[in-house]
């Protein structure tokens, strides 16, 4: 998540609030954090004030010395912690907002960018407040972790809170799918009656032993059963495949397995690996230049797409992909960790390219080269009905 630092004054506990750039909030100031440039006084009622002035003679809560005030927008939601860090939980103008519900997980994926923990404080109360402060016109909200289903019925509370405060938002739930092998749990998710909910589940091989080795648990068949239970209750399902040295060789076979066994899926996405967390620790066993698996990726993408399954490529650079599948690539990296190389500055397709993860600057394809003309093959991606 995007983070800005400052100097903490008169704040002893974490503060969550909605950002206001003007001192014109008359109601609910206790849930509002005022951002003000050059302010030497702290208005009454606000839960905190963020200012570029380091020291102000007041006993009211504020964080000073913040130079990057242009990073804030009206309606953003941030948390100020006791280290003087301002962490953006929600950005009103972003299309990649997600609620991080837990750091716990029942898998130990060898390429996980967010290594799980065994103990943590309950994030649900702060997440419920976060949702209540988000813009009611938000179009999309992600729910992620860790493994969100480890919240049990608490996951359904999060979903209902989103339905209450962001009634028009589509919800994307990222889950390993294991808990949905319990048909009753899958039914209770469906009973939330979300008009636009999709559960995105990772699958890494058509061979159980390979999938289980990658996720660090013997759960392949539970994941498969979870997919069938979700389909039984007409929950929209997406599949995600992270491509690396241990998955790329059987991409065509996996695509064929998906077509024959899960014709009900709404979407299949192939993801380039983010080289941080567990992926960084296991890099020698995982890293391969994405250019080297282009043939397998092309076969898999076209096999699914030609058979009517909506297919996407995430986190990939257009110049590295084969021409035949560039149109399946999409901008998918969250704004705060998306970057481009210096050689990308003059690329004519930069605005349509997903760029790369900030953490991948040291580990990226050696075949990144800017386009100097127009490539029409990236338009016309079919949409999912």
C-alpha positions as CSV (number, residue, x, y, z in Angstrom):
1,X,0.0,0.0,0.0
2,X,1.1,3.5,-0.7
3,X,2.8,5.1,2.3
4,X,4.0,8.6,3.3
5,X,5.9,9.5,6.4
6,X,5.7,12.5,8.8
7,X,6.3,13.5,12.3
8,X,3.7,12.4,14.8
9,X,2.3,14.8,17.5
10,X,-0.3,14.1,20.1
11,X,-1.4,10.7,18.6
12,X,-1.0,7.6,20.7
13,X,-3.2,5.1,18.8
14,X,-3.8,4.4,15.2
15,X,-6.2,6.8,13.5
16,X,-8.3,5.9,10.5
17,X,-10.1,8.7,8.6
18,X,-11.4,10.0,5.3
19,X,-9.2,12.7,3.8
20,X,-10.6,16.3,3.3
21,X,-8.5,18.9,1.5
22,X,-10.6,21.8,2.7
23,X,-11.8,22.9,6.1
24,X,-15.4,22.7,5.0
25,X,-16.5,19.5,6.8
26,X,-19.3,20.4,9.2
27,X,-20.6,16.9,10.0
28,X,-18.8,13.8,11.1
29,X,-15.4,15.5,11.6
30,X,-14.5,12.8,14.0
31,X,-14.0,10.5,11.0
32,X,-12.2,13.1,8.9
33,X,-8.5,13.8,8.6
34,X,-7.9,17.4,7.3
35,X,-4.9,17.9,4.9
36,X,-3.8,21.5,5.0
37,X,-0.8,23.3,3.6
38,X,0.9,25.9,5.7
39,X,-1.6,25.6,8.6
40,X,-0.4,26.9,11.9
41,X,-3.5,26.1,13.8
42,X,-5.5,22.9,14.1
43,X,-9.3,23.2,13.6
44,X,-11.5,21.6,16.3
45,X,-13.3,18.3,15.7
46,X,-11.1,16.6,13.1
47,X,-9.7,13.2,14.2
48,X,-6.3,14.5,13.0
49,X,-4.6,17.0,10.7
50,X,-1.9,16.4,8.2
51,X,0.3,19.4,7.4
52,X,3.6,20.3,5.9
53,X,4.6,22.3,9.0
54,X,6.7,20.2,11.3
55,X,5.9,21.8,14.7
56,X,2.7,23.6,15.8
57,X,1.9,24.8,19.3
58,X,-1.2,22.7,20.0
59,X,-2.3,19.8,22.0
60,X,-4.6,18.5,19.2
61,X,-3.6,15.5,17.1
62,X,-1.6,16.2,13.9
63,X,1.2,14.8,11.8
64,X,3.6,17.4,10.5
65,X,6.5,17.7,8.1
66,X,4.6,16.0,5.3
67,X,6.0,17.3,2.0
68,X,4.0,15.1,-0.4
69,X,0.6,16.7,0.2
70,X,-0.2,16.5,-3.5
71,X,-0.5,12.7,-3.1
72,X,-3.8,13.1,-1.2
73,X,-7.2,13.4,-2.7
74,X,-10.6,14.2,-1.2
75,X,-12.3,11.0,-0.2
76,X,-9.1,8.9,0.2
77,X,-9.0,6.8,3.4
78,X,-5.8,6.5,5.4
79,X,-4.5,5.2,8.6
80,X,-1.9,7.0,10.7
81,X,0.0,4.6,12.8
82,X,2.2,5.3,15.9
83,X,5.4,5.2,13.7
84,X,4.3,8.4,11.9
85,X,3.4,6.5,8.8
86,X,0.4,7.5,6.7
87,X,-0.8,4.4,4.9
88,X,-3.4,4.7,2.1
89,X,-6.1,2.1,2.6
90,X,-8.4,3.4,-0.1
91,X,-7.8,5.8,-3.0
92,X,-10.9,7.3,-4.5
93,X,-9.5,7.7,-8.0
94,X,-7.9,4.3,-8.1
95,X,-9.3,1.3,-9.9
96,X,-7.3,-1.2,-7.7
97,X,-8.7,-0.8,-4.2
98,X,-8.7,-3.9,-2.1
99,X,-9.5,-4.7,1.5
100,X,-6.7,-6.7,3.2
101,X,-8.7,-8.9,5.6
102,X,-6.0,-11.2,7.0
103,X,-2.3,-12.1,6.8
104,X,-3.1,-15.7,7.8
105,X,-3.2,-18.5,5.1
106,X,-3.6,-22.2,5.0
107,X,-1.2,-22.4,2.0
108,X,2.5,-21.8,1.8
109,X,2.9,-20.9,-1.9
110,X,6.5,-20.9,-3.0
111,X,6.0,-17.6,-5.0
112,X,3.7,-15.8,-2.6
113,X,4.5,-12.0,-2.5
114,X,2.8,-11.7,0.9
115,X,4.2,-14.4,3.2
116,X,1.5,-15.5,5.8
117,X,1.8,-15.1,9.5
118,X,0.5,-17.4,12.3
119,X,-0.7,-14.7,14.7
120,X,-2.3,-11.3,14.1
121,X,-4.7,-8.8,15.6
122,X,-8.3,-9.0,14.2
123,X,-8.5,-6.7,11.2
124,X,-12.3,-6.9,10.9
125,X,-13.2,-3.9,13.1
126,X,-10.9,-1.5,11.3
127,X,-11.9,-2.9,7.9
128,X,-15.6,-2.4,8.7
129,X,-14.8,1.2,9.5
130,X,-12.8,1.5,6.3
131,X,-15.7,0.3,4.2
132,X,-18.0,2.8,5.9
133,X,-15.7,5.6,4.9
134,X,-15.2,4.7,1.3
135,X,-17.0,6.6,-1.5
136,X,-20.5,5.2,-2.0
137,X,-19.9,5.4,-5.8
138,X,-17.0,3.0,-5.7
139,X,-17.2,0.7,-8.7
140,X,-15.0,-2.2,-7.7
141,X,-13.6,-3.6,-4.4
142,X,-11.2,-6.4,-3.9
143,X,-11.1,-8.7,-0.9
144,X,-7.7,-10.3,-0.3
145,X,-5.2,-11.7,2.2
146,X,-3.8,-14.1,3.2
147,X,-6.7,-16.4,2.8
148,X,-10.0,-14.4,3.4
149,X,-12.1,-17.5,4.1
150,X,-10.1,-18.1,7.3
151,X,-12.4,-15.3,8.7
152,X,-15.2,-17.9,8.6
153,X,-18.5,-16.1,8.8
154,X,-16.7,-12.8,9.3
155,X,-16.0,-12.8,5.5
156,X,-19.8,-12.5,5.0
157,X,-19.9,-9.6,7.3
158,X,-17.3,-7.8,5.2
159,X,-19.2,-8.5,2.0
160,X,-22.5,-7.3,3.5
161,X,-20.8,-4.1,4.7
162,X,-19.6,-3.5,1.2
163,X,-23.1,-4.1,-0.1
164,X,-24.5,-1.6,2.4
165,X,-22.0,1.3,1.8
166,X,-21.0,0.7,-1.9
167,X,-24.1,-0.8,-3.3
168,X,-23.0,-0.5,-7.0
169,X,-19.5,-2.0,-6.5
170,X,-18.4,-5.3,-8.0
171,X,-16.6,-7.5,-5.6
172,X,-13.5,-9.6,-6.4
173,X,-12.7,-12.2,-3.8
174,X,-9.2,-13.7,-4.0
175,X,-9.2,-17.2,-2.4
176,X,-7.5,-20.5,-2.7
177,X,-10.9,-22.1,-2.8
178,X,-10.2,-24.8,-0.3
179,X,-12.9,-23.7,2.2
180,X,-15.5,-23.9,-0.5
181,X,-15.1,-27.6,-0.6
182,X,-17.6,-27.3,2.3
183,X,-20.8,-27.0,0.4
184,X,-22.6,-25.2,3.2
185,X,-19.9,-22.5,3.3
186,X,-20.2,-22.1,-0.5
187,X,-24.0,-21.8,-0.1
188,X,-23.6,-19.1,2.6
189,X,-21.4,-17.1,0.3
190,X,-24.0,-17.4,-2.5
191,X,-26.7,-16.4,0.1
192,X,-25.1,-13.0,0.4
193,X,-26.8,-12.4,-2.9
194,X,-24.2,-10.1,-4.4
195,X,-25.3,-8.9,-7.8
196,X,-21.6,-8.8,-9.0
197,X,-19.3,-11.1,-7.1
198,X,-16.4,-13.1,-8.5
199,X,-14.2,-15.5,-6.7
200,X,-10.8,-15.7,-8.2
201,X,-9.0,-19.0,-7.4
202,X,-5.4,-19.9,-8.3
203,X,-4.6,-23.2,-10.0
204,X,-1.1,-24.1,-11.0
205,X,-1.1,-27.4,-12.7
206,X,-3.4,-30.1,-14.1
207,X,-1.3,-32.6,-12.0
208,X,-2.3,-32.8,-8.4
209,X,1.3,-33.4,-7.1
210,X,2.7,-30.4,-8.9
211,X,-0.1,-28.1,-7.7
212,X,0.3,-29.3,-4.1
213,X,4.1,-28.9,-4.2
214,X,3.7,-25.2,-5.3
215,X,1.0,-24.3,-2.7
216,X,2.7,-26.3,0.1
217,X,-0.4,-28.3,1.0
218,X,-2.3,-31.4,-0.2
219,X,-5.3,-29.4,-1.3
220,X,-5.7,-29.8,-5.0
221,X,-8.9,-31.9,-4.9
222,X,-10.4,-29.7,-2.2
223,X,-9.8,-26.7,-4.5
224,X,-11.4,-28.5,-7.4
225,X,-14.4,-29.5,-5.2
226,X,-14.6,-25.9,-4.1
227,X,-14.9,-24.7,-7.7
228,X,-17.7,-27.2,-8.4
229,X,-19.6,-26.1,-5.2
230,X,-19.3,-22.4,-6.2
231,X,-20.6,-23.3,-9.7
232,X,-23.4,-25.2,-8.2
233,X,-24.7,-22.1,-6.5
234,X,-24.0,-19.9,-9.6
235,X,-21.2,-17.9,-8.1
236,X,-19.0,-16.3,-10.8
237,X,-15.5,-17.9,-10.8
238,X,-12.2,-16.7,-12.2
239,X,-9.0,-18.8,-12.4
240,X,-5.5,-17.4,-11.9
241,X,-2.3,-19.0,-13.0
242,X,1.1,-17.5,-11.9
243,X,3.6,-18.4,-14.6
244,X,7.2,-19.3,-13.5
245,X,9.8,-22.0,-14.1
246,X,7.7,-24.7,-12.4
247,X,4.4,-23.9,-14.2
248,X,5.2,-22.8,-17.7
249,X,5.9,-26.1,-19.4
250,X,2.4,-27.5,-18.9
251,X,0.4,-24.3,-19.6
252,X,-1.2,-25.8,-22.8
253,X,-2.2,-29.0,-20.9
254,X,-3.5,-26.9,-18.0
255,X,-5.6,-24.8,-20.4
256,X,-7.0,-27.9,-22.0
257,X,-7.8,-29.3,-18.5
258,X,-9.6,-26.1,-17.6
259,X,-11.7,-26.2,-20.8
260,X,-12.8,-29.7,-20.3
261,X,-13.4,-29.6,-16.5
262,X,-14.5,-26.0,-15.7
263,X,-16.5,-24.7,-18.7
264,X,-18.4,-22.6,-16.3
265,X,-15.5,-20.2,-15.3
266,X,-16.0,-16.6,-16.2
267,X,-12.4,-15.8,-16.7
268,X,-8.9,-17.3,-16.8
269,X,-5.9,-15.0,-16.1
270,X,-2.2,-15.8,-16.6
271,X,0.0,-13.7,-14.3
272,X,3.6,-12.8,-14.5
273,X,5.3,-13.4,-11.1
274,X,5.9,-10.6,-8.6
275,X,9.5,-11.1,-7.3
276,X,9.1,-10.3,-3.7
277,X,8.3,-12.2,-0.5
278,X,8.6,-15.9,-1.0
279,X,9.2,-15.5,-4.7
280,X,12.4,-13.6,-3.9
281,X,13.5,-16.2,-1.4
282,X,12.9,-19.0,-4.0
283,X,14.0,-17.0,-7.0
284,X,16.6,-19.5,-8.3
285,X,13.9,-22.2,-8.5
286,X,11.2,-19.9,-10.0
287,X,12.7,-17.2,-12.2
288,X,12.6,-17.5,-16.0
289,X,12.7,-14.7,-18.5
290,X,9.0,-14.3,-19.6
291,X,10.2,-14.2,-23.1
292,X,11.3,-17.8,-22.8
293,X,7.8,-19.1,-22.1
294,X,6.0,-17.1,-24.8
295,X,5.3,-20.2,-26.9
296,X,3.6,-22.1,-24.1
297,X,1.7,-19.0,-23.0
298,X,0.5,-18.3,-26.5
299,X,-0.8,-21.9,-27.0
300,X,-2.6,-21.7,-23.6
301,X,-4.2,-18.3,-24.2
302,X,-5.4,-19.1,-27.7
303,X,-6.6,-22.5,-26.8
304,X,-8.9,-21.0,-24.2
305,X,-9.9,-17.9,-26.1
306,X,-10.7,-19.8,-29.3
307,X,-13.0,-22.1,-27.3
308,X,-15.0,-19.1,-25.9
309,X,-13.4,-18.7,-22.5
310,X,-12.6,-15.1,-21.6
311,X,-8.8,-15.0,-21.1
312,X,-6.5,-12.3,-19.8
313,X,-2.8,-11.7,-19.2
314,X,-1.8,-9.8,-16.1
315,X,1.5,-8.0,-15.2
316,X,3.1,-8.5,-18.6
317,X,4.9,-6.0,-20.9
318,X,3.4,-5.7,-24.4
319,X,6.8,-5.6,-26.1
320,X,7.8,-9.0,-24.6
321,X,4.6,-10.8,-25.6
322,X,4.0,-12.4,-29.0
323,X,2.0,-10.2,-31.3
324,X,-0.8,-12.8,-31.4
325,X,-1.7,-12.4,-27.7
326,X,-0.9,-8.8,-26.9
327,X,-4.5,-7.9,-27.1
328,X,-5.2,-10.1,-24.0
329,X,-2.9,-8.1,-21.8
330,X,-4.3,-5.6,-19.4
331,X,-3.1,-3.0,-16.8
332,X,-3.5,-5.0,-13.6
333,X,-0.7,-3.8,-11.3
334,X,-1.9,-1.6,-8.4
335,X,-1.0,2.0,-8.9
336,X,1.3,2.3,-5.9
337,X,3.6,-0.5,-7.0
338,X,3.5,-0.1,-10.8
339,X,6.6,1.2,-12.6
340,X,8.3,1.4,-15.9
341,X,11.9,1.2,-17.0
342,X,13.8,4.2,-18.4
343,X,13.7,2.7,-21.9
344,X,9.9,2.7,-21.7
345,X,9.7,6.5,-21.6
346,X,9.4,6.9,-25.4
347,X,7.2,3.8,-26.1
348,X,4.1,4.6,-28.1
349,X,2.1,2.0,-26.2
350,X,3.2,2.9,-22.7
351,X,-0.3,4.0,-21.7
352,X,-1.8,0.6,-22.7
353,X,1.0,-1.4,-21.2
354,X,0.8,-2.8,-17.7
355,X,4.4,-2.0,-16.9
356,X,6.0,-4.0,-14.2
357,X,6.1,-4.4,-10.4
358,X,8.4,-2.0,-8.5
359,X,10.0,-5.2,-7.0
360,X,10.7,-6.5,-10.5
361,X,13.2,-3.8,-11.5
362,X,16.1,-6.2,-10.8
363,X,14.3,-9.2,-12.3
364,X,12.6,-8.5,-15.6
365,X,12.8,-9.7,-19.1
366,X,15.9,-8.9,-21.1
367,X,13.7,-8.3,-24.1
368,X,11.9,-5.1,-23.1
369,X,12.1,-2.7,-26.0
370,X,9.9,0.3,-26.7
371,X,7.4,0.4,-29.6
372,X,7.9,3.4,-31.8
373,X,4.8,2.9,-33.9
374,X,1.2,1.8,-33.4
375,X,0.2,-1.9,-32.8
376,X,-3.5,-2.5,-33.4
377,X,-3.5,-6.1,-32.1
378,X,-4.0,-5.1,-28.5
379,X,-7.6,-3.8,-29.2
380,X,-10.8,-5.7,-29.3
381,X,-10.5,-7.9,-26.2
382,X,-13.8,-9.7,-25.8
383,X,-15.7,-9.1,-22.5
384,X,-17.1,-11.6,-20.0
385,X,-20.9,-12.0,-19.9
